[in-house]
């Protein structure tokens, strides 16, 4: 029962045939959302397509969207590490040691860039850039370095349920969708979100 209390992307989560699909989907969705926010490239069609795929009914035989290729790329990477934990060490071809989770994020991110974003121009208007909230979590040198996210989250000392909620929030699900996934009401999700925000503000000296 212990594993079921953990977030799907918890570092202690063991990669298995039963959870590899959800892991790949959440990682792919997070990558798409991250690239949209940081680069301004119009990937909403990928984002919405993957959300539809993740929420489809079991008897839905319609084709998957192109975005699901990104999730499958993440799943294929994770398949090489079945039986290991997401937080276990992985050595890149350049000799850098990262976690399996971070390497999987990088794999999905590279696939997204190669297949969909390499030739796209910036699509965010000047007005949108002026009114957009400044990005404060990572500086320019840390962009797309998912190990920085791991370090930040580690300092927050989240509970298992808070980490699970944050993982799904980062993937772009609404509070109603998160409630259905975790089988809890929206008030519970709201309380967890506020707790996560307080812990974030504490470690960034803003609270």
C-alpha positions in Angstrom: 0.0 0.0 0.0 2.9 2.4 0.5 3.6 2.9 -3.2 0.0 4.0 -3.8 0.5 6.9 -1.4 3.3 8.3 -3.4 3.1 10.8 -6.3 3.5 9.2 -9.7 6.8 11.1 -10.2 8.2 10.7 -6.7 11.9 9.9 -6.8 11.2 6.7 -4.7 8.6 5.4 -7.2 9.7 2.2 -8.8 9.2 2.1 -12.5 6.9 -0.8 -13.5 4.8 -2.0 -16.3 1.7 -0.8 -14.3 2.8 2.8 -13.9 5.1 3.5 -16.9 2.3 4.8 -19.1 1.1 7.4 -16.6 4.7 8.4 -15.9 5.4 9.0 -19.5 2.2 10.9 -20.1 2.8 13.3 -17.1 6.4 13.9 -18.1 5.4 14.6 -21.7 2.6 17.0 -20.7 5.0 18.8 -18.3 7.6 19.2 -21.1 5.0 20.7 -23.5 3.8 23.2 -20.9 7.3 24.2 -19.9 8.3 24.9 -23.5 5.1 26.9 -24.1 5.7 29.1 -21.1 9.4 29.7 -21.6 9.7 30.0 -25.4 6.3 31.4 -26.2 5.9 28.9 -29.0 2.3 27.9 -29.9 2.1 24.3 -28.8 -1.5 24.4 -27.4 -2.7 21.9 -30.0 -0.2 19.4 -28.7 -1.0 20.2 -25.1 -4.8 19.9 -25.6 -4.4 16.8 -27.7 -2.3 15.0 -25.1 -4.8 16.0 -22.4 -7.6 14.4 -24.5 -5.6 11.3 -24.9 -5.0 11.0 -21.1 -8.6 11.5 -20.3 -10.1 9.2 -23.0 -12.4 6.5 -22.1 -11.2 2.9 -22.3 -13.6 2.0 -25.1 -12.6 5.1 -27.2 -11.0 3.7 -30.4 -10.3 7.1 -32.0 -6.7 7.8 -33.1 -4.3 9.2 -30.6 -3.0 12.8 -31.3 0.5 13.5 -32.5 1.4 14.7 -29.0 1.2 11.1 -27.8 4.4 10.4 -29.6 6.2 12.5 -27.0 4.6 10.5 -24.2 5.6 7.3 -26.0 9.2 8.5 -26.3 9.3 9.0 -22.5 7.7 5.6 -22.0 10.3 3.9 -24.2 13.1 5.5 -22.2 11.5 4.4 -18.9 11.1 0.8 -20.3 14.9 0.5 -20.2 14.8 1.1 -16.4 11.9 -1.1 -15.2 12.6 -2.2 -11.7 14.6 0.9 -10.9 13.5 4.1 -9.0 12.9 7.4 -10.7 15.5 9.0 -8.4 18.2 6.4 -9.2 21.4 7.7 -10.9 21.7 7.8 -14.7 24.9 8.6 -16.5 24.5 10.6 -19.7 26.7 10.1 -22.7 28.7 13.1 -21.6 29.4 11.5 -18.2 27.1 13.7 -16.2 25.2 11.9 -13.4 21.5 12.8 -13.1 18.4 11.0 -12.0 16.5 8.7 -14.3 13.5 11.1 -14.0 15.6 14.1 -15.2 17.1 12.0 -18.0 13.6 11.1 -19.1 12.5 14.7 -19.0 15.5 15.5 -21.2 14.6 12.7 -23.6 11.1 13.9 -24.1 12.2 17.5 -24.3 14.7 16.7 -27.1 12.1 14.8 -29.0 9.7 17.7 -28.7 12.3 20.1 -29.9 13.4 17.9 -32.8 9.9 17.1 -34.1 7.8 20.2 -33.3 9.7 23.3 -32.1 12.9 23.5 -34.1 11.4 25.5 -36.9 8.7 27.4 -35.0 9.1 31.1 -34.5 8.2 32.9 -31.3 4.4 33.3 -31.3 3.8 35.4 -28.2 2.8 39.0 -28.9 4.7 42.0 -27.3 1.7 42.9 -25.2 1.6 39.4 -23.8 5.3 39.5 -23.0 4.9 42.8 -21.2 2.0 41.7 -19.1 3.3 38.2 -18.4 4.4 37.3 -14.9 8.2 37.2 -14.5 9.7 33.8 -14.2 11.3 33.5 -10.8 11.9 29.8 -10.3 14.8 29.3 -12.7 17.2 31.8 -14.3 18.2 31.7 -18.0 21.1 29.3 -17.5 18.9 26.8 -15.7 16.1 26.7 -18.4 15.2 23.1 -19.2 17.5 21.8 -16.5 15.1 19.6 -14.7 17.6 18.8 -12.0 17.1 22.4 -10.8 13.4 21.6 -10.3 14.3 18.5 -8.3 16.6 20.5 -6.0 14.0 23.1 -5.4 11.3 20.6 -4.6 13.6 18.7 -2.3 14.1 21.8 -0.2 10.4 22.2 0.2 10.1 18.9 2.1 6.7 18.1 0.7 4.6 15.3 2.0 3.8 12.4 -0.3 0.3 13.7 -1.1 1.6 17.2 -1.7 4.3 15.9 -4.1 1.7 13.9 -5.9 -0.6 17.0 -6.2 2.3 19.2 -7.4 3.3 16.7 -10.0 -0.1 16.7 -11.5 -0.5 20.5 -11.2 2.7 21.0 -13.1 1.3 18.9 -15.9 -1.5 21.4 -16.3 -4.5 19.6 -14.9 -7.3 21.6 -13.4 -8.4 21.2 -9.8 -11.5 19.3 -10.9 -9.3 16.9 -13.0 -6.8 16.4 -10.2 -9.7 15.6 -7.8 -10.9 12.9 -10.2 -7.4 11.4 -10.6 -6.6 11.4 -6.9 -10.2 10.6 -5.8 -10.4 13.6 -3.5 -12.6 16.7 -3.5 -11.5 20.2 -4.7 -11.3 21.6 -1.2 -8.6 19.0 -0.4 -6.7 19.9 -3.5 -7.0 23.6 -2.6 -5.6 23.0 0.8 -2.7 21.1 -0.6 -2.0 23.8 -3.1 -1.9 26.5 -0.4 0.5 24.4 1.7 2.8 23.9 -1.3 2.7 27.6 -2.0 3.6 28.4 1.6 6.6 26.0 1.5 7.8 27.5 -1.7 7.6 31.0 -0.3 9.5 30.0 2.8 12.5 28.6 0.9 12.6 31.6 -1.4 12.6 34.0 1.5 9.3 35.6 0.3 7.2 34.5 3.2 
